[in-house]
Amino acid sequence: MKRTFTTIAMLFFMASAMAQKTADEVAAKVIDAMGGKEKLLTIKSVKKAGSLDIGGQKIPFNYYCINDRAERTDYSFNGLTAFQIVLKDSGFNFSPFNGMANPERMTAEDVKLAQDELDQQGILLNYAAKGHTLELMDPEDVDGVDAIQLKINLNSGKTIFYYIDPETYYVIRSKVKGISNGQEFTNISNYYNFQKTKEGILFAFVIDNVSFDKIEVNTDIDNKLFEAKK
């Protein structure tokens, strides 16, 4: 009986190791499709400009991020600008459209959940050193594509599912699950119009109803942008 139990345990360990190796192989191919490890490691900042389509109304959109330090998202409409700022230890929201008079602090929980967004080099890159784990799940249909499904368990407690085109290894959909302010949430995003920057780094220029006109890597970003001032 003891020998049988040991054999079963060894088989289980080998199966887990093989699955992890396969998950790592998928992650490596996604990283290669994004431009490769060496190029991703050079990312220090990302700046994006585009628009958010709400019922046919185009809302100008600007995004700024200093890798692993700070990010800011701006939306402008009718002469007013709303923004969200996320830092390593704090965050702020300001929405004059909702009658907000001054920026408000994000909860510590929401700041923690947003930390992976600061990682512009990609959460799959050196994921274990960042405290994340990977699981390869069963394939899932995404608009007719038999997509590879990769589950990423983040150190924040949030879980992200990547749905990957098996031909290009582009991430064509993501599903994010977590708990914010005691409530479970699930956010699904679809990615289109993949283009590479002049540095050879891949981005989706359309994410659901957001379209980017320009994406720049490693341009100077003024630190004052990350001050919570309206």
N, C-alpha and C positions, 0 to 999 in steps of 0.2 A: 504493500500500500504506500509506504513512504517513497519507494522508488518511482511508483506511478505518479504521485503528487509532484515529485521533483521533475519528472519528465514533462508533465503538463505545465509547470511553472516555467521551465526552460523554453517550451514552445511558445508560451504566451509572451515571454520576454523577446524572443526572436521575432515574433509577429509585430510587436510594438516597435522594435528597432527598425524593421523593414519599412513599416508605415512612416516612421519619422524620417527615414532616409528618403523616402519618396516625397514627403512633404517638403523636405529640404531641397530636393531636386527641382520641384515645381517652383519654390521660392527663388532658387537660383536662376531659373529660366525667366521668371517675371523680372528680376533685377536686370538680367541681360537685355530684355526687351525694352526696359526703361532707359537704357543707355550704357549699362554696365556699372559694376561696383566702383571702379576708379573715377568715372565721371560723376556718379551720384555723391561720392565723398567730397567732391569739390564744391558742392552747393553750400553757399554761405547765406544767400538771401534769395527771395523770390518776390517778384512784383507782378500783379495781374490787373488788367483793366478790361471791363466788358459791361454787360448789362443783364439785368434780371427781368424776365418777361412775366408780368402779372396781368392776365386777361388782355393781352395785346399791348399793354402799356410797358414801355422799356424804361427800366429804372437803372441809371448809371451805377456802376459797381466798381470799387477799387479794393484791392487786397495787397497787403504788405506783410512780409514775414522775414525776420532774421532767424535763421535756423536755430532751433532749440533754445530760443531766448524770448521772442515776442512776436505777436501778430496783431494786425488791425484790419478790420473789414468796414468799409464805408458804403452807405447807400444814400443817394441824393435824389430828392423829389420836391418840386414846388419851392425851391429855394432853401429847403431844410436838409440837414445831413444827419443820419443816424449812424452810430458806429458800435462796434464791439471790439474790445481790446483784451487779449489774453497774454498774461505774463507767466513766469515760472511759479510765482507764489500768489498771484492775485489776478483779477479780471474785472472789467467794467462794461456795462451796457448803457447806451443812451439812445432813446427813441423819442424825438420831439413829436413824431406822428401820433404817439399815444398819450400826448400831454405830459411827458416826462420833462421836468424843469432842469434837472441836473443828472449827471452820470450816476448810476447806481452800481454798487459792488456786486459781483457775482458771488454765489455761495462757494465755500471752499470745496464742496463736492463737485460743483460744475467746473471749477477751475481744474481740479484733478482730472475730470473726464475729458477735458479739452487739451490736455498736455500732448497727446499723440499728434494733434494738428500742428504743433510747432516743429515736428520732425519732417522737414522738407526733403531729407535724403531717403525717406521711405521706411516705414515701420518694419519691412521685411529685411532690410539691410542690418546685419549684425543683431538680429532680433533677440537672440538669447542673452547677449550682453546688456540689452535694454530691459530685460526682465519679462519678455513676452514668450509665449509658447505657440507652437503650430500643430494643427491636426489636419490631415487630409480626409475630407468627407466624400460622400457619394456625389457623382456628377449631378447637375441640375439643369433643366432646360431654361435658357434665357433667350426669349424671342427666337426660338428655333435653333439656337446653338447649344450643343451638349457640353455645357461649361464645366470645367474643373472647379471644384469647390474647396477652398482653403479657409480653415477657421483659425483666426488669430486671437488668442486670449491675452489681452493687454494687462500690464501690471497695475493699471488703474481699476481693474475689475470690469471694464467694458470689453465686449466681444465684437469682432469684426469678421464678417464672412466675405471673402473675395470670390467672385465668379469670373473665371479666366477663359478666354478664347483659346482652345487647344492648338489652333494653327499659329496664332501670333504671340500668344502668352500675354496679351493685353488684358488688364482688368476691365471688364465691360459692365460690371455691376458690383456694388458693395451693399452689404446690409449690416447696420450697426445696432447692437442691442446693449442696453444698460439700464441703470436706475438713477433717476435724477429727482431730488426732493421727494423721495419715497415713492415715486411713480415709475413703473417700467416703461421704456420707450423702445421703439424700433424705427430706424430711418433707413430707407432704401434709396440709393442713387444709381443712375445709369450714365454711362460714359460713352461719348461719341467723338468723331472728328479728331482723331489722334494725329498730332504733328510733333516734330522734333524742333527744338530751338537750334540756334546756330552752334550751340555747344554740344548738340547731339543728345539732348535729354528729352525724353518723351513726356508729353502732357496731353490730356483730353481737353480740347478747346470748347467742348459742350458738355455740361453736366446738368441733366434734366432741363430746367428752364433758365439756366445760366449759360451765357455765351461769352467767351473771351475773345477780344479783338487783339490783345497783345499779352504775351507772357515773357518776362525778362528774368534772367538768372544772374545773380552776382552783380546787381547794380547797387549804387549807394542808396541807403535808406536812412533818413534823418531820425535819430532816436527820439526826437520830440514828438513824433507821431504817436508814440506809445504812452504819452502823458494823457490822463483822463480829463481833458479840457474840452468843453463844447465850443 
